[in-house]
Amino acid sequence: MNLVELKEKIRKVFTPEQAEVLEEYANVLNDLVKVSDFNELKQIVKELAEAQKQTAQEIKELAEAQKQTEH
């Protein structure tokens, strides 16, 4: 159920005053970071950290190869 559907359902079963409060609450909840979004972000950060480690290792190897060719 999406936010629009939820608001429609709220309007059908609650008084206008109650519906208004519940809709405001639904808006606040909708703006919060969802667990799935947070978990996805954690996975992306983990992948970026791994890529950074690999890049650092490759730079180190390139620097070593450059030193060998200079001598």
C-alpha positions in Angstrom: 0.0 0.0 0.0 1.4 3.4 -0.9 0.9 6.7 0.9 -2.0 7.9 -1.4 -3.9 4.6 -0.8 -3.3 4.8 2.9 -4.6 8.4 3.1 -7.7 7.4 1.1 -8.4 4.5 3.5 -7.9 6.8 6.5 -10.4 9.3 5.1 -13.0 6.6 4.7 -12.9 5.2 8.3 -12.0 8.2 10.5 -13.6 11.5 11.2 -12.1 14.5 9.3 -10.2 15.7 12.4 -8.8 12.2 13.1 -8.0 11.7 9.4 -6.0 15.0 9.3 -3.9 13.9 12.3 -3.3 10.4 10.9 -2.4 11.8 7.5 0.2 14.2 9.0 1.6 11.2 10.9 1.7 9.1 7.7 3.6 12.0 6.0 6.2 12.1 8.8 6.7 8.3 8.6 7.0 8.4 4.9 9.8 11.0 5.2 11.8 8.8 7.5 14.7 6.6 6.2 13.3 3.2 5.6 15.2 0.1 6.8 15.5 -1.2 3.3 17.0 2.1 2.1 19.5 2.1 5.0 20.5 -1.5 4.3 21.0 -0.7 0.6 23.2 2.3 1.6 25.3 0.1 3.9 25.9 -2.3 1.1 26.9 0.5 -1.3 29.3 1.9 1.3 30.8 -1.6 1.8 31.3 -2.0 -1.9 32.9 1.4 -2.2 35.3 0.6 0.6 36.3 -2.6 -1.1 36.8 -0.7 -4.4 38.9 1.8 -2.6 41.2 -0.9 -1.1 41.6 -2.4 -4.5 42.5 0.9 -6.0 45.0 1.6 -3.3 46.6 -1.7 -3.9 46.8 -1.1 -7.6 48.4 2.3 -7.1 51.0 0.7 -4.8 51.7 -1.9 -7.5 52.0 0.8 -10.2 54.4 2.8 -8.0 56.6 -0.3 -7.4 56.6 -1.0 -11.1 57.6 2.6 -11.9 60.5 2.4 -9.4 61.8 -0.7 -11.1 61.6 0.8 -14.5 63.5 3.9 -13.3 66.5 1.9 -12.1 
